[in-house]
Amino acid sequence: MWNQTGLINLQLFSKTEMKELRKESRRLLNERDPDWEKHGIDGHQPYQYPHKDSKLFESVMKDKRILDVVEFLIGSDLNISNCKVVGHQTWMYFKPPGELGRDVHQNIFYSHSDWGEIINISLALNDADKENGCLYYYPGSHNEKICYPIPDELKDEERIKTNPSGWDNERGKPLFVPGTYVNGEWVDKYPKVYIPVKEGSVSFLHSHVLHGSDENISKDKWRGAFLSGYAKKGGNFFRGSHMERELIDVYN
């Protein structure tokens, strides 16, 4: 399935574990900004490096259940036995009702790693579906082994203004989805598939698979997610300019 789709989802964490993780995510949100409810979308800016401020989220980043899958998937892509990885960064989305989604993108665009050398994971802190803005992706798009640029004509300056302050890559800069014209109508080469998930499930995303999310249009459902990036140990590494990546030992 991984080779064909570029994304797999596995139920790895229990309801008891998720209850504690949700409690911890709210603690981080409240400590960062006790008045976040008054600040609109800026109050919901993704939380950078939660593993540095929380032993609980650090343990998730280093959880053997996740690492075993990451090692296997990167190793199978690159035909490496006994593949070892490093962490790159962590961040967390809260996504309460009304919050906008993330335009279609590829993780490789930001890491600059070679094909198959990175995997990002998303741990669902809440149940997620189309109503509260679950993940969507374009299965098979990773097999083109192409990093799609952001064409200037696709940049939407008005949509860019909807981004949380200091977090400019969320919206207004969608990546190009390959396709062609059929009978004069544009048809994407890959289908857009939504991935409803249960709390405690982990989505593993290939470095090149196109993906994004829509607005949370529910009245009362949050769609929190803890994300962590992993890369082949010794592979190419790009620190970045906004949310700087660092090499993190995930085995100690």
TORMI-484197 format. One record per residue: residue number from 1; chain; x, y, z of N, C-alpha, C in turn; residue in one letter. Coordinates in Angstrom, 3 decimals, decimal comma. Layout:
% TORMI-484197
   i ch      n.X      n.Y      n.Z     ca.X     ca.Y     ca.Z      c.X      c.Y      c.Z aa
 NUM  A        X        Y        Z        X        Y        Z        X        Y        Z  A
...
END
This chain:
% TORMI-484197
   i ch      n.X      n.Y      n.Z     ca.X     ca.Y     ca.Z      c.X      c.Y      c.Z aa
   1  A    0,822   -1,212    0,000    0,000    0,000    0,000    0,855    1,262    0,000  M
   2  A    1,916    1,306    0,810    2,772    2,486    0,906    3,320    2,883   -0,460  W
   3  A    3,794    1,901   -1,237    4,369    2,200   -2,543    3,341    2,805   -3,484  N
   4  A    2,094    2,376   -3,372    1,053    2,866   -4,274    0,472    4,207   -3,829  Q
   5  A    0,402    4,443   -2,529   -0,318    5,616   -2,030    0,583    6,738   -1,520  T
   6  A    1,669    6,391   -0,816    2,514    7,417   -0,201    2,004    7,878    1,145  G
   7  A    0,981    7,193    1,684    0,449    7,518    3,011   -0,176    6,262    3,599  L
   8  A    0,134    5,994    4,872   -0,563    4,945    5,594   -0,993    5,496    6,946  I
   9  A   -2,054    4,928    7,491   -2,558    5,349    8,791   -2,690    4,128    9,676  N
  10  A   -2,122    4,200   10,892   -2,142    3,080   11,825   -2,660    3,538   13,178  L
  11  A   -3,493    2,729   13,799   -4,007    3,019   15,136   -2,969    2,538   16,145  Q
  12  A   -2,241    3,478   16,785   -1,122    3,111   17,638   -1,282    3,481   19,103  L
  13  A   -2,075    4,505   19,414   -2,167    5,007   20,784   -3,565    4,762   21,349  F
  14  A   -3,620    4,461   22,639   -4,873    4,129   23,301   -5,664    5,387   23,670  S
  15  A   -6,925    5,191   24,029   -7,760    6,306   24,470   -7,206    6,928   25,752  K
  16  A   -6,665    6,106   26,628   -6,080    6,633   27,866   -4,880    7,521   27,563  T
  17  A   -4,025    7,078   26,659   -2,872    7,884   26,262   -3,316    9,193   25,626  E
  18  A   -4,349    9,131   24,798   -4,798   10,334   24,096   -5,435   11,340   25,050  M
  19  A   -6,105   10,868   26,068   -6,676   11,781   27,053   -5,584   12,606   27,710  K
  20  A   -4,467   11,966   28,045   -3,343   12,671   28,653   -2,669   13,615   27,659  E
  21  A   -2,571   13,206   26,420   -1,934   14,053   25,404   -2,784   15,286   25,094  L
  22  A   -4,087   15,134   25,045   -4,951   16,298   24,834   -4,839   17,272   26,001  R
  23  A   -4,811   16,743   27,204   -4,646   17,585   28,392   -3,329   18,343   28,326  K
  24  A   -2,280   17,667   27,887   -0,971   18,302   27,780   -0,946   19,355   26,674  E
  25  A   -1,636   19,098   25,572   -1,662   20,076   24,477   -2,370   21,355   24,910  S
  26  A   -3,453   21,242   25,681   -4,148   22,428   26,186   -3,274   23,172   27,198  R
  27  A   -2,504   22,419   28,007   -1,595   23,080   28,946   -0,593   23,956   28,191  R
  28  A   -0,023   23,421   27,125    0,941   24,184   26,342    0,284   25,409   25,707  L
  29  A   -0,929   25,224   25,182   -1,640   26,339   24,565   -1,934   27,424   25,589  L
  30  A   -2,410   27,041   26,763   -2,764   28,019   27,796   -1,541   28,716   28,375  N
  31  A   -0,439   28,003   28,517    0,769   28,618   29,040    1,397   29,563   28,031  E
  32  A    1,281   29,230   26,754    1,810   30,125   25,721    1,023   31,425   25,671  R
  33  A   -0,284   31,318   25,808   -1,136   32,510   25,712   -2,423   32,262   26,482  D
  34  A   -2,493   32,667   27,750   -3,706   32,447   28,549   -4,961   33,066   27,949  P
  35  A   -4,805   34,082   27,100   -5,955   34,777   26,505   -6,137   34,414   25,034  D
  36  A   -5,740   33,189   24,658   -5,780   32,818   23,248   -7,185   32,914   22,648  W
  37  A   -8,226   32,705   23,446   -9,588   32,732   22,908   -9,971   34,126   22,407  E
  38  A   -9,320   35,155   22,914   -9,621   36,530   22,507   -8,882   36,929   21,233  K
  39  A   -7,909   36,128   20,817   -6,997   36,555   19,769   -7,299   35,957   18,402  H
  40  A   -8,399   35,268   18,282   -8,760   34,736   16,976   -7,738   33,741   16,483  G
  41  A   -7,497   33,757   15,185   -6,660   32,736   14,570   -5,211   32,802   15,056  I
  42  A   -4,713   33,997   15,414   -3,341   34,077   15,902   -3,167   33,291   17,195  D
  43  A   -4,235   33,184   17,966   -4,159   32,410   19,193   -4,021   30,922   18,941  G
  44  A   -4,266   30,502   17,702   -4,196   29,089   17,355   -3,002   28,808   16,452  H
  45  A   -2,034   29,701   16,422   -0,831   29,465   15,623   -0,221   28,128   16,016  Q
  46  A    0,256   27,362   15,045    0,885   26,087   15,401    1,958   26,270   16,475  P
  47  A    2,029   25,308   17,356    2,967   25,343   18,478    4,282   24,719   18,011  Y
  48  A    5,345   25,506   18,023    6,636   25,031   17,553    7,389   24,289   18,654  Q
  49  A    7,983   23,161   18,274    8,864   22,377   19,145    8,212   21,965   20,467  Y
  50  A    7,004   21,396   20,462    6,403   20,985   21,738    7,247   19,965   22,494  P
  51  A    8,093   19,212   21,790    8,932   18,230   22,484    9,939   18,888   23,417  H
  52  A   10,252   20,168   23,180   11,193   20,878   24,042   10,533   21,346   25,336  K
  53  A    9,219   21,512   25,301    8,488   22,030   26,460    7,674   20,958   27,175  D
  54  A    7,695   19,748   26,656    6,858   18,696   27,236    7,576   17,352   27,135  S
  55  A    7,847   16,731   28,276    8,443   15,399   28,288    7,493   14,388   27,653  K
  56  A    6,198   14,639   27,797    5,213   13,719   27,237    5,278   13,714   25,717  L
  57  A    5,337   14,886   25,098    5,423   14,929   23,640    6,810   14,526   23,139  F
  58  A    7,829   14,741   23,947    9,155   14,221   23,585    9,119   12,697   23,521  E
  59  A    8,393   12,084   24,457    8,291   10,628   24,457    7,528   10,117   23,242  S
  60  A    6,561   10,899   22,764    5,836   10,508   21,547    6,776   10,544   20,355  V
  61  A    7,574   11,607   20,232    8,515   11,718   19,123    9,457   10,520   19,083  M
  62  A    9,817    9,984   20,258   10,782    8,890   20,356   10,111    7,534   20,564  K
  63  A    8,791    7,479   20,423    8,049    6,255   20,697    8,440    5,153   19,712  D
  64  A    8,752    3,978   20,256    9,215    2,870   19,419    8,162    2,432   18,412  K
  65  A    6,890    2,552   18,755    5,835    2,173   17,824    5,910    2,996   16,543  R
  66  A    6,242    4,282   16,688    6,382    5,158   15,522    7,709    4,904   14,823  I
  67  A    8,793    4,826   15,593   10,122    4,672   14,994   10,239    3,385   14,185  L
  68  A    9,644    2,302   14,672    9,723    1,042   13,936    9,124    1,178   12,546  D
  69  A    7,995    1,881   12,450    7,344    2,051   11,151    8,159    2,992   10,263  V
  70  A    8,638    4,103   10,829    9,434    5,057   10,054   10,689    4,389    9,488  V
  71  A   11,378    3,632   10,326   12,594    2,940    9,867   12,275    1,968    8,737  E
  72  A   11,193    1,240    8,896   10,829    0,261    7,877   10,480    0,935    6,558  F
  73  A    9,683    2,014    6,613    9,228    2,665    5,384   10,368    3,354    4,647  L
  74  A   11,203    4,101    5,376   12,348    4,744    4,716   13,309    3,682    4,195  I
  75  A   13,554    2,661    5,000   14,447    1,590    4,562   13,948    0,888    3,314  G
  76  A   12,631    0,659    3,226   12,077   -0,012    2,048   12,133    0,889    0,821  S
  77  A   11,902    2,191    1,007   11,984    3,121   -0,122   13,402    3,184   -0,691  D
  78  A   14,387    3,171    0,196   15,782    3,357   -0,207   16,552    2,048   -0,295  L
  79  A   15,852    0,932   -0,058   16,481   -0,390   -0,097   17,658   -0,472    0,875  N
  80  A   17,400   -0,042    2,116   18,407   -0,049    3,170   17,941   -1,000    4,273  I
  81  A   18,801   -1,923    4,653   18,484   -2,789    5,779   18,963   -2,119    7,064  S
  82  A   18,250   -2,363    8,155   18,594   -1,784    9,460   18,723   -0,264    9,370  N
  83  A   17,733    0,374    8,749   17,741    1,829    8,573   17,586    2,539    9,916  C
  84  A   18,405    3,554   10,167   18,302    4,380   11,361   17,943    5,807   10,954  K
  85  A   17,245    6,501   11,846   16,728    7,823   11,508   17,082    8,838   12,595  V
  86  A   16,907   10,087   12,257   17,012   11,185   13,216   15,722   11,990   13,159  V
  87  A   15,400   12,667   14,262   14,295   13,599   14,240   14,745   14,934   13,679  G
  88  A   13,802   15,697   13,122   14,117   17,022   12,578   13,430   18,134   13,352  H
  89  A   12,182   17,951   13,675   11,419   19,003   14,340   10,069   18,430   14,780  Q
  90  A    9,405   19,150   15,671    8,028   18,816   16,025    7,207   20,096   16,026  T
  91  A    5,929   19,953   15,808    5,011   21,070   15,932    3,608   20,509   16,151  W
  92  A    2,685   21,384   16,501    1,355   20,918   16,858    0,304   21,896   16,364  M
  93  A   -0,744   21,334   15,752   -1,908   22,104   15,341   -3,025   21,884   16,360  Y
  94  A   -3,806   22,949   16,620   -4,952   22,842   17,514   -6,262   22,774   16,729  F
  95  A   -6,419   23,625   15,743   -7,528   23,663   14,794   -8,907   23,565   15,441  K
  96  A   -9,295   24,580   16,212  -10,655   24,633   16,753  -11,657   24,995   15,656  P
  97  A  -12,954   24,940   15,956  -13,966   25,301   14,951  -13,712   26,684   14,354  P
  98  A  -13,851   26,766   13,028  -13,662   28,033   12,332  -12,268   28,240   11,789  G
  99  A  -11,308   27,444   12,248   -9,944   27,656   11,763   -9,787   27,110   10,354  E
 100  A   -9,021   27,843    9,543   -8,806   27,451    8,157   -7,808   26,305    8,062  L
 101  A   -7,732   25,690    6,875   -6,854   24,552    6,659   -5,528   24,939    6,051  G
 102  A   -4,860   23,957    5,505   -3,532   24,112    4,908   -3,619   23,774    3,435  R
 103  A   -3,157   24,677    2,576   -3,201   24,427    1,139   -2,303   23,247    0,768  D
 104  A   -2,584   22,658   -0,393   -1,851   21,481   -0,837   -0,347   21,789   -0,934  V
 105  A    0,459   20,848   -0,428    1,906   21,043   -0,380    2,603   19,695   -0,315  H
 106  A    3,937   19,719   -0,425    4,783   18,551   -0,230    5,776   18,876    0,888  Q
 107  A    6,036   17,918    1,756    6,993   18,164    2,828    8,417   18,331    2,299  N
 108  A    8,707   17,705    1,169   10,058   17,792    0,595   10,408   19,223    0,214  I
 109  A    9,390   20,025   -0,073    9,627   21,419   -0,469   10,357   22,185    0,626  F
 110  A   10,162   21,782    1,875   10,754   22,499    3,003   12,020   21,825    3,522  Y
 111  A   12,132   20,503    3,370   13,298   19,805    3,927   14,465   19,702    2,952  S
 112  A   14,179   19,747    1,625   15,205   19,657    0,580   15,962   18,332    0,629  H
 113  A   15,377   17,303    1,217   16,028   16,000    1,262   15,811   15,255   -0,050  S
 114  A   16,581   14,208   -0,264   16,404   13,395   -1,456   15,118   12,586   -1,348  D
 115  A   14,662   12,074   -2,500   13,425   11,307   -2,541   13,481   10,146   -1,550  W
 116  A   12,435   10,032   -0,722   12,317    8,914    0,195   13,109    9,033    1,482  G
 117  A   13,866   10,112    1,649   14,726   10,216    2,831   14,020   10,768    4,061  E
 118  A   12,814   11,326    3,904   12,105   11,863    5,060   10,683   11,324    5,123  I
 119  A   10,171   11,287    6,327    8,770   10,968    6,582    8,287   11,901    7,688  I
 120  A    7,125   12,483    7,504    6,464   13,227    8,578    5,303   12,400    9,095  N
 121  A    5,093   12,463   10,394    3,954   11,759   10,973    2,996   12,778   11,587  I
 122  A    1,717   12,412   11,618    0,691   13,235   12,248   -0,119   12,345   13,181  S
 123  A   -0,011   12,598   14,480   -0,770   11,867   15,488   -2,066   12,618   15,757  L
 124  A   -3,196   11,976   15,536   -4,498   12,609   15,721   -4,821   12,724   17,203  A
 125  A   -4,930   13,962   17,701   -5,308   14,188   19,089   -6,814   14,096   19,280  L
 126  A   -7,550   14,267   18,182   -9,017   14,144   18,198   -9,451   13,308   16,997  N
 127  A  -10,646   12,785   17,033  -11,230   12,212   15,822  -11,287   13,312   14,761  D
 128  A  -11,041   12,935   13,518  -11,039   13,931   12,443  -11,816   13,395   11,242  A
 129  A  -12,597   14,277   10,626  -13,330   13,946    9,411  -13,398   15,198    8,540  D
 130  A  -14,140   15,127    7,448  -14,214   16,271    6,549  -14,797   17,495    7,237  K
 131  A  -15,704   17,288    8,184  -16,350   18,421    8,835  -15,361   19,257    9,640  E
 132  A  -14,482   18,624   10,375  -13,531   19,411   11,171  -12,150   19,506   10,522  N
 133  A  -12,100   19,268    9,219  -10,890   19,574    8,458   -9,814   18,530    8,500  G
 134  A  -10,168   17,267    8,257   -9,172   16,201    8,272   -8,206   16,333    7,092  C
 135  A   -7,178   15,525    7,121   -6,165   15,503    6,076   -6,757   14,995    4,762  L
 136  A   -6,309   15,584    3,650   -6,555   14,995    2,334   -5,221   14,820    1,638  Y
 137  A   -5,176   13,905    0,672   -3,927   13,722   -0,070   -4,217   13,189   -1,463  Y
 138  A   -3,167   13,120   -2,273   -3,280   12,672   -3,652   -2,457   11,394   -3,801  Y
 139  A   -3,085   10,227   -3,572   -2,337    8,970   -3,574   -1,623    8,713   -4,900  P
 140  A   -0,368    8,310   -4,778    0,452    8,028   -5,950    1,286    9,193   -6,423  G
 141  A    0,996   10,395   -5,942    1,724   11,579   -6,433    3,201   11,548   -6,058  S
 142  A    3,558   10,798   -5,024    4,961   10,723   -4,607    5,819    9,969   -5,612  H
 143  A    5,212    9,115   -6,420    5,988    8,288   -7,342    6,534    9,051   -8,540  N
 144  A    6,098   10,292   -8,730    6,675   11,109   -9,789    8,099   11,535   -9,441  E
 145  A    8,431   11,475   -8,140    9,758   11,854   -7,641   10,109   13,279   -8,047  K
 146  A    9,100   14,154   -8,007    9,269   15,552   -8,401    8,883   16,448   -7,238  I
 147  A    9,672   17,493   -7,016    9,287   18,549   -6,085    8,667   19,665   -6,906  C
 148  A    7,369   19,879   -6,733    6,666   20,863   -7,536    6,922   22,267   -6,998  Y
 149  A    7,292   23,186   -7,852    7,483   24,570   -7,406    6,148   25,267   -7,189  P
 150  A    6,201   26,430   -6,581    4,998   27,238   -6,400    4,976   28,295   -7,507  I
 151  A    4,168   28,108   -8,534    4,136   29,099   -9,614    3,642   30,453   -9,099  P
 152  A    4,272   31,511   -9,537    3,881   32,845   -9,081    2,406   33,129   -9,366  D
 153  A    1,895   32,576  -10,479    0,507   32,881  -10,837   -0,488   32,193   -9,899  E
 154  A   -0,031   31,215   -9,117   -0,926   30,547   -8,181   -0,935   31,205   -6,806  L
 155  A   -0,016   32,119   -6,561    0,027   32,777   -5,262   -1,180   33,699   -5,120  K
 156  A   -1,841   33,598   -3,989   -3,055   34,366   -3,713   -2,762   35,316   -2,559  D
 157  A   -2,494   36,581   -2,894   -2,081   37,537   -1,869   -3,173   37,750   -0,817  E
 158  A   -4,428   37,714   -1,213   -5,506   37,880   -0,238   -5,587   36,676    0,694  E
 159  A   -5,405   35,489    0,158   -5,438   34,290    0,993   -4,221   34,238    1,924  R
 160  A   -3,101   34,740    1,454   -1,902   34,785    2,296   -2,166   35,603    3,562  I
 161  A   -3,026   36,604    3,448   -3,339   37,458    4,605   -4,094   36,698    5,700  K
 162  A   -4,649   35,531    5,368   -5,381   34,752    6,374   -4,467   33,874    7,218  T
 163  A   -3,169   33,884    6,937   -2,247   33,051    7,695   -2,039   33,595    9,109  N
 164  A   -1,790   32,717   10,072   -1,374   33,210   11,392   -0,092   34,012   11,246  P
 165  A    0,080   35,030   12,062    1,268   35,871   11,950    2,529   35,034   12,134  S
 166  A    3,488   35,235   11,236    4,745   34,516   11,312    4,671   33,087   10,804  G
 167  A    3,572   32,728   10,165    3,405   31,347    9,680    2,876   31,428    8,253  W
 168  A    3,733   31,848    7,323    3,292   32,306    6,011    3,044   31,210    4,986  D
 169  A    3,402   29,969    5,278    3,291   28,928    4,261    2,019   28,093    4,360  N
 170  A    1,094   28,462    5,231   -0,125   27,684    5,388   -1,045   27,814    4,176  E
 171  A   -1,304   29,056    3,774   -2,303   29,310    2,735   -1,807   30,359    1,746  R
 172  A   -2,360   30,285    0,556   -2,042   31,277   -0,460   -0,893   30,892   -1,372  G
 173  A   -0,258   29,726   -1,090    0,854   29,264   -1,921    0,671   27,779   -2,235  K
 174  A   -0,407   27,417   -2,899   -0,657   26,000   -3,173    0,312   25,443   -4,208  P
 175  A    0,714   24,198   -4,028    1,537   23,540   -5,025    0,674   23,063   -6,188  L
 176  A    1,314   22,890   -7,297    0,657   22,487   -8,531    0,347   20,986   -8,496  F
 177  A   -0,891   20,622   -8,769   -1,275   19,221   -8,888   -1,232   18,843  -10,363  V
 178  A   -0,395   17,870  -10,751   -0,266   17,537  -12,175   -1,568   17,005  -12,751  P
 179  A   -1,758   17,232  -14,045   -2,967   16,759  -14,714   -2,918   17,106  -16,184  G
 180  A   -4,061   17,111  -16,814   -4,139   17,427  -18,233   -5,559   17,866  -18,570  T
 181  A   -5,769   18,308  -19,786   -7,096   18,681  -20,242   -7,768   17,481  -20,914  Y
 182  A   -9,004   17,229  -20,546   -9,817   16,189  -21,171  -11,105   16,840  -21,663  V
 183  A  -11,276   16,841  -22,978  -12,438   17,498  -23,578  -12,540   18,955  -23,141  N
 184  A  -11,397   19,598  -23,044  -11,372   21,019  -22,715  -11,472   21,333  -21,239  G
 185  A  -11,575   20,300  -20,387  -11,682   20,502  -18,946  -10,438   19,959  -18,253  E
 186  A   -9,907   20,726  -17,290   -8,727   20,286  -16,559   -9,092   19,132  -15,630  W
 187  A   -8,291   18,084  -15,670   -8,495   16,912  -14,812   -7,189   16,610  -14,090  V
 188  A   -7,233   16,589  -12,743   -6,041   16,240  -11,980   -5,628   14,802  -12,279  D
 189  A   -4,317   14,586  -12,307   -3,792   13,249  -12,590   -4,076   12,286  -11,444  K
 190  A   -4,151   12,832  -10,221   -4,370   11,992   -9,045   -5,651   12,425   -8,336  Y
 191  A   -6,388   11,486   -7,758   -7,614   11,843   -7,050   -7,308   12,503   -5,721  P
 192  A   -8,193   13,363   -5,280   -8,099   13,982   -3,951   -8,871   13,102   -2,982  K
 193  A   -8,157   12,533   -2,000   -8,763   11,564   -1,089   -8,679   12,085    0,340  V
 194  A   -9,816   12,123    1,031   -9,846   12,529    2,432   -9,574   11,324    3,331  Y
 195  A   -8,900   11,582    4,470   -8,511   10,520    5,391   -9,132   10,767    6,761  I
 196  A  -10,383   10,336    6,979  -10,955   10,414    8,327  -10,166    9,489    9,260  P
 197  A   -9,915    9,938   10,479   -9,130    9,145   11,421   -9,740    9,220   12,819  V
 198  A   -9,386    8,246   13,645   -9,768    8,234   15,042   -8,619    8,766   15,887  K
 199  A   -8,948    9,305   17,051   -7,908    9,752   17,970   -6,929    8,598   18,227  E
 200  A   -5,646    8,946   18,313   -4,630    7,932   18,564   -4,056    7,292   17,320  G
 201  A   -4,614    7,612   16,155   -4,061    7,069   14,919   -2,904    7,943   14,448  S
 202  A   -1,964    7,324   13,748   -0,788    8,028   13,239   -0,751    7,891   11,728  V
 203  A   -0,717    9,033   11,042   -0,572    9,053    9,588    0,900    9,257    9,252  S
 204  A    1,435    8,375    8,402    2,815    8,451    7,943    2,783    8,961    6,509  F
 205  A    3,440   10,101    6,260    3,381   10,753    4,950    4,738   10,707    4,260  L
 206  A    4,730   10,238    3,024    5,942   10,203    2,208    6,434   11,615    1,932  H
 207  A    7,731   11,736    1,729    8,344   13,048    1,503    7,729   13,825    0,351  S
 208  A    7,266   13,114   -0,697    6,823   13,802   -1,911    5,314   13,768   -2,140  H
 209  A    4,548   13,139   -1,256    3,111   13,028   -1,527    2,433   14,381   -1,321  V
 210  A    1,589   14,768   -2,254    0,835   16,014   -2,172   -0,299   15,859   -1,170  L
 211  A   -0,459   16,853   -0,270   -1,485   16,741    0,761   -1,829   18,104    1,327  H
 212  A   -2,908   18,164    2,090   -3,330   19,418    2,714   -4,527   19,149    3,613  G
 213  A   -5,262   20,194    3,968   -6,475   20,047    4,775   -7,400   21,225    4,523  S
 214  A   -8,686   21,038    4,828   -9,686   22,079    4,635  -10,056   22,733    5,966  D
 215  A  -10,919   23,724    5,874  -11,388   24,456    7,054  -12,172   23,557    8,011  E
 216  A  -12,053   23,843    9,299  -12,879   23,183   10,304  -14,234   23,903   10,335  N
 217  A  -15,246   23,301    9,728  -16,563   23,942    9,656  -17,520   23,407   10,731  I
 218  A  -17,014   22,590   11,651  -17,873   22,070   12,711  -18,188   23,172   13,720  S
 219  A  -19,148   22,918   14,564  -19,530   23,897   15,588  -18,745   23,714   16,884  K
 220  A  -18,304   22,494   17,155  -17,699   22,262   18,464  -16,587   21,212   18,482  D
 221  A  -16,073   20,803   17,303  -15,062   19,752   17,266  -13,681   20,316   16,925  K
 222  A  -12,731   20,172   17,844  -11,350   20,511   17,544  -10,748   19,394   16,693  W
 223  A   -9,669   19,755   15,973   -8,925   18,733   15,231   -7,438   18,938   15,503  R
 224  A   -7,034   18,547   16,714   -5,644   18,696   17,094   -4,782   17,610   16,492  G
 225  A   -3,511   17,943   16,246   -2,570   16,963   15,698   -1,157   17,306   16,145  A
 226  A   -0,429   16,286   16,570    0,992   16,422   16,885    1,782   15,874   15,711  F
 227  A    2,713   16,685   15,197    3,488   16,298   14,028    4,968   16,211   14,363  L
 228  A    5,626   15,262   13,736    7,068   15,098   13,933    7,695   14,689   12,617  S
 229  A    8,882   15,233   12,330    9,602   14,908   11,111   10,786   13,998   11,394  G
 230  A   11,010   13,045   10,495   12,118   12,097   10,628   12,861   12,007    9,298  Y
 231  A   14,164   11,729    9,373   14,971   11,611    8,164   15,984   10,492    8,323  A
 232  A   16,399    9,941    7,213   17,454    8,927    7,225   18,709    9,506    7,872  K
 233  A   19,265    8,779    8,803   20,472    9,233    9,470   21,604    9,354    8,455  K
 234  A   22,263   10,523    8,449   23,342   10,773    7,500   22,885   11,304    6,163  G
 235  A   21,570   11,518    5,990   21,049   12,032    4,728   21,204   13,539    4,616  G
 236  A   20,716   14,083    3,518   20,797   15,523    3,299   19,924   16,250    4,308  N
 237  A   20,392   17,400    4,745   19,723   18,120    5,832   19,699   19,604    5,530  F
 238  A   18,499   20,203    5,577   18,328   21,637    5,360   17,684   22,234    6,600  F
 239  A   18,359   23,141    7,242   17,886   23,685    8,508   16,643   24,538    8,330  R
 240  A   16,539   25,263    7,219   15,389   26,133    7,002   15,613   27,503    7,599  G
 241  A   14,724   28,434    7,256   14,893   29,822    7,697   13,824   30,271    8,679  S
 242  A   12,639   29,656    8,629   11,554   30,084    9,523   11,521   29,202   10,769  H
 243  A   11,077   27,973   10,613   11,061   27,025   11,718   12,274   26,131   11,566  M
 244  A   13,370   26,512   12,180   14,642   25,843   11,947   14,617   24,393   12,419  E
 245  A   15,076   23,520   11,529   15,194   22,109   11,879   16,519   21,861   12,590  R
 246  A   16,533   20,795   13,368   17,762   20,394   14,033   17,807   18,881   14,066  E
 247  A   18,999   18,326   14,184   19,147   16,880   14,270   18,858   16,443   15,696  L
 248  A   17,877   15,565   15,857   17,436   15,124   17,177   17,660   13,622   17,312  I
 249  A   18,403   13,239   18,329   18,628   11,811   18,596   17,339   11,217   19,178  D
 250  A   16,709   10,319   18,424   15,426    9,769   18,851   15,578    8,432   19,574  V
 251  A   16,818    7,998   19,771   17,049    6,712   20,415   17,490    6,836   21,864  Y
 252  A   17,703    8,065   22,357   18,127    8,269   23,744   17,179    9,231   24,456  N
END
